[in-house]
Amino acid sequence: MPGKDEVPSTVERSDDKAERTWVKTYDSAMDSYDDDGARARRTAFAALKHTHEKVGDHWEPKDSYGPSDEQAAHGGVDSDRPTAGGVDANASKKHLLEIAQKLDVRGRSTMTKDELVDAIGKANDRQTAKARKNS
């Protein structure tokens, strides 16, 4: 399985289901698309976003199956829709507040839902960069 050799570090730090989902989708996409693997990576992350959400430097199972944002819901290579980078933007504000608390996002209690999504994304990026630096 070539996908096993291509697993991103954030997925490696996640549960087995996240890794299996990513690898299986990546391998299937590599068989379907004639490219250098970039499209297969995007496809694998899109599939992962239906079952998992990014929390810090890894992916955690979501409470319910479904797309995490408009880009994951509708996809498309030429889309100009923004992605939430693995943050489950479709989750409730209560859930986003819980994730923000877990990530120690300051000022979370006064943030709107969109602000929480952005702040969680930034916290995820910081923790991922830190984890990669330490590995």
Residue pairs with C-beta under 8 A, 6 or more apart in sequence:
1 23
1 27
2 26
2 27
2 30
3 22
3 23
3 24
3 25
3 26
3 27
3 30
3 40
3 44
4 23
6 26
6 37
6 41
7 19
7 22
7 23
8 22
8 41
9 57
9 128
9 131
9 132
9 135
10 54
10 57
10 58
10 59
10 128
10 131
11 18
11 19
11 22
11 48
11 58
11 59
12 19
13 57
13 58
13 131
14 52
14 58
14 59
14 60
15 59
15 60
15 61
17 51
17 52
17 61
18 48
18 51
18 52
18 58
18 59
18 61
21 44
21 47
21 48
21 51
21 52
22 44
22 45
22 47
22 48
23 44
25 40
25 43
25 44
25 46
25 47
25 48
26 37
26 40
26 41
26 43
26 44
29 39
29 40
29 43
29 44
30 37
30 40
33 39
33 40
33 43
39 77
42 77
45 86
46 71
46 72
46 75
48 59
48 86
49 67
49 68
49 69
49 72
49 86
50 62
50 65
50 66
50 67
50 68
50 72
51 61
51 62
51 65
52 59
52 60
52 61
52 62
52 86
53 59
53 60
53 62
53 68
53 86
53 87
53 88
53 91
53 99
54 60
54 85
54 86
54 87
54 124
55 99
55 102
55 103
55 124
56 102
56 103
56 123
56 124
56 127
56 128
57 124
57 127
57 128
57 130
57 131
59 86
62 68
62 88
62 91
63 91
63 95
66 73
66 90
67 73
67 90
68 84
68 86
68 87
68 88
68 89
68 90
69 82
69 83
69 84
69 87
69 88
69 89
69 90
70 81
70 82
70 89
71 79
71 81
71 82
71 83
71 84
72 83
74 81
84 117
84 121
85 121
85 124
85 125
86 121
86 124
87 96
87 99
87 117
87 120
87 121
87 124
88 95
88 96
89 117
91 99
93 113
93 116
96 113
96 116
96 117
96 120
97 108
97 109
97 116
99 120
100 108
100 111
100 116
100 119
100 120
100 123
101 108
103 120
103 123
103 124
103 127
104 123
105 111
105 116
105 119
105 120
105 123
107 119
108 116
108 119
111 119
